[in-house]
Amino acid sequence: MFITTDLAVRWATQCRAAQPAEWARRLRFVRVFARYRSATDPRTQIPPTGLLPYCARRAEPYIYNDDEINRLLQAAGQLCSPAGLRAHTLT
């Protein structure tokens, strides 16, 4: 069996529940493998870069205010664990 660009794209996007970033990641894996396979099977196509472009957008940072930090630390201090250290490692 050999890899075609069409087959690679269909495989990369077969999970419709996945995010486009996952599709692009899967296609990158196929591209690396296809490059390897093309050395032994000239029918193998290496999918071009940018076929499933995805540019990750960085989440906007959230700055906690003093009250929120105090409430988080209080809640962490209430956590229990069998060894009794969990609350101390989170505060």
N, CA, C and O atoms as CSV, one atom per row, in Angstrom:
chain,resi,resn,atom,element,x,y,z
A,1,MET,N,N,0.839,-1.178,0.000
A,1,MET,CA,C,0.000,0.000,0.000
A,1,MET,C,C,0.886,1.243,0.000
A,1,MET,O,O,1.944,1.255,0.628
A,2,PHE,N,N,0.464,2.263,-0.687
A,2,PHE,CA,C,1.231,3.501,-0.736
A,2,PHE,C,C,0.342,4.662,-0.307
A,2,PHE,O,O,-0.885,4.561,-0.302
A,3,ILE,N,N,0.984,5.755,0.047
A,3,ILE,CA,C,0.284,6.919,0.573
A,3,ILE,C,C,0.045,7.918,-0.554
A,3,ILE,O,O,0.944,8.235,-1.332
A,4,THR,N,N,-1.191,8.403,-0.618
A,4,THR,CA,C,-1.508,9.496,-1.541
A,4,THR,C,C,-1.894,10.707,-0.700
A,4,THR,O,O,-2.251,10.573,0.470
A,5,THR,N,N,-1.821,11.859,-1.291
A,5,THR,CA,C,-2.207,13.074,-0.576
A,5,THR,C,C,-3.674,13.012,-0.166
A,5,THR,O,O,-4.034,13.400,0.945
A,6,ASP,N,N,-4.515,12.522,-1.072
A,6,ASP,CA,C,-5.942,12.416,-0.770
A,6,ASP,C,C,-6.181,11.481,0.417
A,6,ASP,O,O,-6.959,11.803,1.315
A,7,LEU,N,N,-5.520,10.334,0.422
A,7,LEU,CA,C,-5.666,9.376,1.527
A,7,LEU,C,C,-5.193,9.997,2.838
A,7,LEU,O,O,-5.838,9.826,3.872
A,8,ALA,N,N,-4.082,10.711,2.802
A,8,ALA,CA,C,-3.538,11.335,4.014
A,8,ALA,C,C,-4.507,12.370,4.582
A,8,ALA,O,O,-4.722,12.420,5.793
A,9,VAL,N,N,-5.087,13.189,3.717
A,9,VAL,CA,C,-6.030,14.221,4.173
A,9,VAL,C,C,-7.291,13.573,4.723
A,9,VAL,O,O,-7.809,14.007,5.752
A,10,ARG,N,N,-7.791,12.542,4.053
A,10,ARG,CA,C,-9.001,11.865,4.559
A,10,ARG,C,C,-8.740,11.253,5.917
A,10,ARG,O,O,-9.596,11.322,6.799
A,11,TRP,N,N,-7.550,10.642,6.108
A,11,TRP,CA,C,-7.228,10.041,7.400
A,11,TRP,C,C,-7.087,11.123,8.470
A,11,TRP,O,O,-7.594,10.969,9.581
A,12,ALA,N,N,-6.406,12.206,8.138
A,12,ALA,CA,C,-6.156,13.265,9.126
A,12,ALA,C,C,-7.441,13.937,9.590
A,12,ALA,O,O,-7.529,14.384,10.734
A,13,THR,N,N,-8.433,14.010,8.715
A,13,THR,CA,C,-9.679,14.718,9.049
A,13,THR,C,C,-10.845,13.785,9.324
A,13,THR,O,O,-11.988,14.239,9.386
A,14,GLN,N,N,-10.588,12.497,9.490
A,14,GLN,CA,C,-11.700,11.548,9.640
A,14,GLN,C,C,-12.487,11.739,10.925
A,14,GLN,O,O,-13.676,11.423,10.971
A,15,CYS,N,N,-11.845,12.252,11.970
A,15,CYS,CA,C,-12.558,12.486,13.223
A,15,CYS,C,C,-13.132,13.898,13.194
A,15,CYS,O,O,-12.412,14.869,13.429
A,16,ARG,N,N,-14.414,14.011,12.909
A,16,ARG,CA,C,-15.055,15.317,12.785
A,16,ARG,C,C,-15.160,16.038,14.133
A,16,ARG,O,O,-15.346,17.254,14.173
A,17,ALA,N,N,-15.041,15.292,15.233
A,17,ALA,CA,C,-15.123,15.918,16.551
A,17,ALA,C,C,-13.808,16.592,16.929
A,17,ALA,O,O,-13.775,17.402,17.856
A,18,ALA,N,N,-12.723,16.269,16.221
A,18,ALA,CA,C,-11.414,16.856,16.523
A,18,ALA,C,C,-11.344,18.298,16.037
A,18,ALA,O,O,-12.071,18.705,15.131
A,19,GLN,N,N,-10.474,19.040,16.646
A,19,GLN,CA,C,-10.245,20.433,16.274
A,19,GLN,C,C,-9.327,20.491,15.047
A,19,GLN,O,O,-8.555,19.560,14.818
A,20,PRO,N,N,-9.397,21.555,14.266
A,20,PRO,CA,C,-8.504,21.705,13.112
A,20,PRO,C,C,-7.020,21.600,13.470
A,20,PRO,O,O,-6.216,21.162,12.647
A,21,ALA,N,N,-6.656,21.994,14.679
A,21,ALA,CA,C,-5.257,21.865,15.104
A,21,ALA,C,C,-4.858,20.394,15.141
A,21,ALA,O,O,-3.733,20.049,14.778
A,22,GLU,N,N,-5.764,19.528,15.574
A,22,GLU,CA,C,-5.490,18.093,15.612
A,22,GLU,C,C,-5.367,17.537,14.205
A,22,GLU,O,O,-4.514,16.685,13.956
A,23,TRP,N,N,-6.196,17.996,13.279
A,23,TRP,CA,C,-6.100,17.544,11.888
A,23,TRP,C,C,-4.727,17.898,11.318
A,23,TRP,O,O,-4.081,17.073,10.673
A,24,ALA,N,N,-4.289,19.135,11.564
A,24,ALA,CA,C,-2.994,19.580,11.055
A,24,ALA,C,C,-1.862,18.772,11.677
A,24,ALA,O,O,-0.891,18.438,10.998
A,25,ARG,N,N,-1.981,18.458,12.956
A,25,ARG,CA,C,-0.962,17.653,13.643
A,25,ARG,C,C,-0.886,16.256,13.052
A,25,ARG,O,O,0.202,15.734,12.808
A,26,ARG,N,N,-2.044,15.654,12.825
A,26,ARG,CA,C,-2.076,14.312,12.235
A,26,ARG,C,C,-1.469,14.312,10.836
A,26,ARG,O,O,-0.749,13.381,10.473
A,27,LEU,N,N,-1.753,15.344,10.052
A,27,LEU,CA,C,-1.195,15.410,8.703
A,27,LEU,C,C,0.323,15.604,8.744
A,27,LEU,O,O,1.032,15.099,7.873
A,28,ARG,N,N,0.829,16.328,9.745
A,28,ARG,CA,C,2.286,16.472,9.886
A,28,ARG,C,C,2.931,15.115,10.127
A,28,ARG,O,O,3.993,14.827,9.576
A,29,PHE,N,N,2.293,14.273,10.950
A,29,PHE,CA,C,2.820,12.926,11.203
A,29,PHE,C,C,2.852,12.114,9.914
A,29,PHE,O,O,3.834,11.427,9.631
A,30,VAL,N,N,1.781,12.193,9.137
A,30,VAL,CA,C,1.725,11.463,7.874
A,30,VAL,C,C,2.819,11.965,6.934
A,30,VAL,O,O,3.467,11.172,6.251
A,31,ARG,N,N,3.021,13.265,6.902
A,31,ARG,CA,C,4.028,13.843,6.008
A,31,ARG,C,C,5.414,13.288,6.318
A,31,ARG,O,O,6.171,12.966,5.403
A,32,VAL,N,N,5.750,13.173,7.599
A,32,VAL,CA,C,7.050,12.619,8.003
A,32,VAL,C,C,7.148,11.159,7.578
A,32,VAL,O,O,8.167,10.739,7.028
A,33,PHE,N,N,6.102,10.388,7.828
A,33,PHE,CA,C,6.119,8.977,7.456
A,33,PHE,C,C,6.165,8.816,5.934
A,33,PHE,O,O,6.871,7.944,5.426
A,34,ALA,N,N,5.424,9.644,5.209
A,34,ALA,CA,C,5.413,9.563,3.749
A,34,ALA,C,C,6.796,9.885,3.177
A,34,ALA,O,O,7.218,9.285,2.188
A,35,ARG,N,N,7.485,10.818,3.792
A,35,ARG,CA,C,8.840,11.139,3.344
A,35,ARG,C,C,9.734,9.901,3.475
A,35,ARG,O,O,10.538,9.609,2.590
A,36,TYR,N,N,9.587,9.188,4.575
A,36,TYR,CA,C,10.341,7.947,4.801
A,36,TYR,C,C,9.944,6.888,3.776
A,36,TYR,O,O,10.807,6.260,3.163
A,37,ARG,N,N,8.640,6.688,3.589
A,37,ARG,CA,C,8.139,5.649,2.667
A,37,ARG,C,C,8.487,5.945,1.212
A,37,ARG,O,O,8.672,5.019,0.423
A,38,SER,N,N,8.578,7.210,0.851
A,38,SER,CA,C,8.850,7.551,-0.543
A,38,SER,C,C,10.237,7.078,-0.989
A,38,SER,O,O,10.500,6.958,-2.185
A,39,ALA,N,N,11.108,6.814,-0.037
A,39,ALA,CA,C,12.441,6.315,-0.379
A,39,ALA,C,C,12.382,4.893,-0.918
A,39,ALA,O,O,13.238,4.495,-1.709
A,40,THR,N,N,11.383,4.125,-0.501
A,40,THR,CA,C,11.267,2.735,-0.955
A,40,THR,C,C,10.101,2.501,-1.898
A,40,THR,O,O,10.045,1.463,-2.556
A,41,ASP,N,N,9.172,3.440,-1.978
A,41,ASP,CA,C,8.025,3.295,-2.879
A,41,ASP,C,C,7.785,4.620,-3.594
A,41,ASP,O,O,7.219,5.541,-3.005
A,42,PRO,N,N,8.202,4.730,-4.842
A,42,PRO,CA,C,8.082,6.001,-5.559
A,42,PRO,C,C,6.636,6.441,-5.806
A,42,PRO,O,O,6.406,7.589,-6.185
A,43,ARG,N,N,5.659,5.555,-5.600
A,43,ARG,CA,C,4.252,5.938,-5.772
A,43,ARG,C,C,3.755,6.784,-4.602
A,43,ARG,O,O,2.726,7.451,-4.707
A,44,THR,N,N,4.484,6.755,-3.495
A,44,THR,CA,C,4.086,7.491,-2.298
A,44,THR,C,C,4.191,8.985,-2.542
A,44,THR,O,O,5.207,9.484,-3.024
A,45,GLN,N,N,3.124,9.684,-2.199
A,45,GLN,CA,C,3.089,11.140,-2.325
A,45,GLN,C,C,3.319,11.761,-0.951
A,45,GLN,O,O,2.782,11.289,0.051
A,46,ILE,N,N,4.105,12.805,-0.914
A,46,ILE,CA,C,4.321,13.536,0.337
A,46,ILE,C,C,3.368,14.722,0.330
A,46,ILE,O,O,3.514,15.627,-0.492
A,47,PRO,N,N,2.392,14.729,1.238
A,47,PRO,CA,C,1.440,15.848,1.268
A,47,PRO,C,C,2.162,17.174,1.457
A,47,PRO,O,O,3.050,17.273,2.304
A,48,PRO,N,N,1.802,18.185,0.691
A,48,PRO,CA,C,2.485,19.477,0.819
A,48,PRO,C,C,2.186,20.147,2.158
A,48,PRO,O,O,1.123,19.956,2.749
A,49,THR,N,N,3.143,20.926,2.610
A,49,THR,CA,C,2.918,21.680,3.848
A,49,THR,C,C,1.856,22.750,3.586
A,49,THR,O,O,1.721,23.242,2.466
A,50,GLY,N,N,1.121,23.093,4.609
A,50,GLY,CA,C,0.093,24.119,4.477
A,50,GLY,C,C,-1.217,23.614,3.916
A,50,GLY,O,O,-2.133,24.400,3.676
A,51,LEU,N,N,-1.320,22.296,3.699
A,51,LEU,CA,C,-2.553,21.741,3.144
A,51,LEU,C,C,-3.716,21.884,4.128
A,51,LEU,O,O,-4.837,22.208,3.737
A,52,LEU,N,N,-3.440,21.643,5.380
A,52,LEU,CA,C,-4.421,21.866,6.450
A,52,LEU,C,C,-3.816,22.897,7.395
A,52,LEU,O,O,-3.371,22.547,8.488
A,53,PRO,N,N,-3.796,24.157,6.989
A,53,PRO,CA,C,-3.127,25.161,7.825
A,53,PRO,C,C,-3.894,25.414,9.107
A,53,PRO,O,O,-5.124,25.417,9.134
A,54,TYR,N,N,-3.155,25.620,10.137
A,54,TYR,CA,C,-3.777,25.986,11.403
A,54,TYR,C,C,-2.806,26.863,12.165
A,54,TYR,O,O,-1.642,26.505,12.348
A,55,CYS,N,N,-3.271,27.977,12.594
A,55,CYS,CA,C,-2.472,28.898,13.390
A,55,CYS,C,C,-3.108,28.962,14.777
A,55,CYS,O,O,-4.214,29.474,14.948
A,56,ALA,N,N,-2.404,28.446,15.736
A,56,ALA,CA,C,-2.938,28.431,17.100
A,56,ALA,C,C,-3.092,29.856,17.616
A,56,ALA,O,O,-2.206,30.695,17.458
A,57,ARG,N,N,-4.219,30.100,18.226
A,57,ARG,CA,C,-4.446,31.407,18.825
A,57,ARG,C,C,-4.250,31.274,20.322
A,57,ARG,O,O,-4.844,30.417,20.976
A,58,ARG,N,N,-3.427,32.121,20.830
A,58,ARG,CA,C,-3.124,32.087,22.248
A,58,ARG,C,C,-4.306,32.642,23.044
A,58,ARG,O,O,-4.907,33.652,22.678
A,59,ALA,N,N,-4.616,31.961,24.126
A,59,ALA,CA,C,-5.706,32.422,24.991
A,59,ALA,C,C,-5.321,33.747,25.644
A,59,ALA,O,O,-4.157,33.987,25.962
A,60,GLU,N,N,-6.306,34.584,25.831
A,60,GLU,CA,C,-6.055,35.860,26.492
A,60,GLU,C,C,-5.800,35.597,27.972
A,60,GLU,O,O,-6.600,34.930,28.629
A,61,PRO,N,N,-4.698,36.114,28.499
A,61,PRO,CA,C,-4.390,35.844,29.909
A,61,PRO,C,C,-5.420,36.470,30.841
A,61,PRO,O,O,-5.990,37.525,30.564
A,62,TYR,N,N,-5.632,35.786,31.944
A,62,TYR,CA,C,-6.549,36.301,32.961
A,62,TYR,C,C,-5.728,36.637,34.196
A,62,TYR,O,O,-4.954,35.805,34.670
A,63,ILE,N,N,-5.883,37.814,34.710
A,63,ILE,CA,C,-5.171,38.250,35.906
A,63,ILE,C,C,-6.129,38.155,37.091
A,63,ILE,O,O,-7.152,38.839,37.148
A,64,TYR,N,N,-5.766,37.287,38.034
A,64,TYR,CA,C,-6.592,37.143,39.231
A,64,TYR,C,C,-6.408,38.355,40.134
A,64,TYR,O,O,-5.301,38.873,40.286
A,65,ASN,N,N,-7.521,38.802,40.734
A,65,ASN,CA,C,-7.399,39.894,41.698
A,65,ASN,C,C,-7.085,39.303,43.075
A,65,ASN,O,O,-7.144,38.087,43.259
A,66,ASP,N,N,-6.756,40.152,44.026
A,66,ASP,CA,C,-6.340,39.695,45.363
A,66,ASP,C,C,-7.401,38.833,46.038
A,66,ASP,O,O,-7.077,37.832,46.677
A,67,ASP,N,N,-8.672,39.221,45.896
A,67,ASP,CA,C,-9.755,38.457,46.516
A,67,ASP,C,C,-9.835,37.045,45.923
A,67,ASP,O,O,-9.997,36.071,46.659
A,68,GLU,N,N,-9.725,36.935,44.618
A,68,GLU,CA,C,-9.781,35.617,43.970
A,68,GLU,C,C,-8.606,34.736,44.398
A,68,GLU,O,O,-8.773,33.536,44.613
A,69,ILE,N,N,-7.433,35.327,44.518
A,69,ILE,CA,C,-6.257,34.565,44.962
A,69,ILE,C,C,-6.462,34.067,46.386
A,69,ILE,O,O,-6.170,32.912,46.695
A,70,ASN,N,N,-6.959,34.933,47.243
A,70,ASN,CA,C,-7.209,34.517,48.634
A,70,ASN,C,C,-8.231,33.387,48.707
A,70,ASN,O,O,-8.065,32.442,49.479
A,71,ARG,N,N,-9.304,33.486,47.891
A,71,ARG,CA,C,-10.318,32.425,47.892
A,71,ARG,C,C,-9.751,31.111,47.352
A,71,ARG,O,O,-10.085,30.041,47.861
A,72,LEU,N,N,-8.904,31.179,46.335
A,72,LEU,CA,C,-8.272,29.962,45.813
A,72,LEU,C,C,-7.373,29.313,46.860
A,72,LEU,O,O,-7.404,28.097,47.044
A,73,LEU,N,N,-6.580,30.122,47.539
A,73,LEU,CA,C,-5.702,29.588,48.583
A,73,LEU,C,C,-6.493,28.997,49.736
A,73,LEU,O,O,-6.106,27.969,50.293
A,74,GLN,N,N,-7.606,29.641,50.101
A,74,GLN,CA,C,-8.471,29.113,51.164
A,74,GLN,C,C,-9.063,27.774,50.758
A,74,GLN,O,O,-9.073,26.831,51.549
A,75,ALA,N,N,-9.558,27.685,49.525
A,75,ALA,CA,C,-10.146,26.440,49.038
A,75,ALA,C,C,-9.094,25.338,48.974
A,75,ALA,O,O,-9.382,24.195,49.328
A,76,ALA,N,N,-7.894,25.659,48.533
A,76,ALA,CA,C,-6.825,24.659,48.468
A,76,ALA,C,C,-6.476,24.165,49.865
A,76,ALA,O,O,-6.184,22.985,50.059
A,77,GLY,N,N,-6.505,25.058,50.822
A,77,GLY,CA,C,-6.204,24.679,52.202
A,77,GLY,C,C,-7.240,23.750,52.810
A,77,GLY,O,O,-6.958,23.090,53.810
A,78,GLN,N,N,-8.420,23.684,52.238
A,78,GLN,CA,C,-9.484,22.819,52.750
A,78,GLN,C,C,-9.434,21.414,52.168
A,78,GLN,O,O,-10.143,20.525,52.641
A,79,LEU,N,N,-8.613,21.201,51.154
A,79,LEU,CA,C,-8.547,19.877,50.526
A,79,LEU,C,C,-7.950,18.873,51.494
A,79,LEU,O,O,-7.029,19.186,52.249
A,80,CYS,N,N,-8.482,17.676,51.461
A,80,CYS,CA,C,-7.942,16.639,52.323
A,80,CYS,C,C,-7.338,15.530,51.465
A,80,CYS,O,O,-7.694,15.357,50.300
A,81,SER,N,N,-6.432,14.798,52.063
A,81,SER,CA,C,-5.831,13.656,51.385
A,81,SER,C,C,-5.418,12.647,52.437
A,81,SER,O,O,-5.279,13.000,53.608
A,82,PRO,N,N,-5.216,11.391,52.043
A,82,PRO,CA,C,-4.842,10.376,53.024
A,82,PRO,C,C,-3.547,10.703,53.760
A,82,PRO,O,O,-3.421,10.402,54.947
A,83,ALA,N,N,-2.576,11.320,53.067
A,83,ALA,CA,C,-1.303,11.642,53.709
A,83,ALA,C,C,-1.330,13.002,54.394
A,83,ALA,O,O,-0.418,13.328,55.154
A,84,GLY,N,N,-2.360,13.796,54.134
A,84,GLY,CA,C,-2.477,15.095,54.757
A,84,GLY,C,C,-1.597,16.175,54.161
A,84,GLY,O,O,-1.501,17.257,54.739
A,85,LEU,N,N,-0.949,15.931,53.031
A,85,LEU,CA,C,-0.048,16.911,52.446
A,85,LEU,C,C,-0.633,17.667,51.277
A,85,LEU,O,O,-0.080,18.687,50.864
A,86,ARG,N,N,-1.729,17.195,50.736
A,86,ARG,CA,C,-2.266,17.791,49.527
A,86,ARG,C,C,-2.538,19.280,49.677
A,86,ARG,O,O,-2.158,20.070,48.813
A,87,ALA,N,N,-3.186,19.665,50.754
A,87,ALA,CA,C,-3.526,21.075,50.955
A,87,ALA,C,C,-2.264,21.932,51.052
A,87,ALA,O,O,-2.250,23.069,50.581
A,88,HIS,N,N,-1.209,21.395,51.657
A,88,HIS,CA,C,0.023,22.164,51.826
A,88,HIS,C,C,0.817,22.288,50.510
A,88,HIS,O,O,1.574,23.242,50.328
A,89,THR,N,N,0.644,21.351,49.627
A,89,THR,CA,C,1.374,21.435,48.347
A,89,THR,C,C,0.680,22.335,47.359
A,89,THR,O,O,1.309,22.766,46.393
A,90,LEU,N,N,-0.596,22.642,47.555
A,90,LEU,CA,C,-1.336,23.494,46.650
A,90,LEU,C,C,-1.415,24.934,47.118
A,90,LEU,O,O,-1.889,25.797,46.380
A,91,THR,N,N,-0.962,25.206,48.325
A,91,THR,CA,C,-1.032,26.577,48.831
A,91,THR,C,C,0.329,27.219,48.832
A,91,THR,O,O,0.465,28.378,49.227
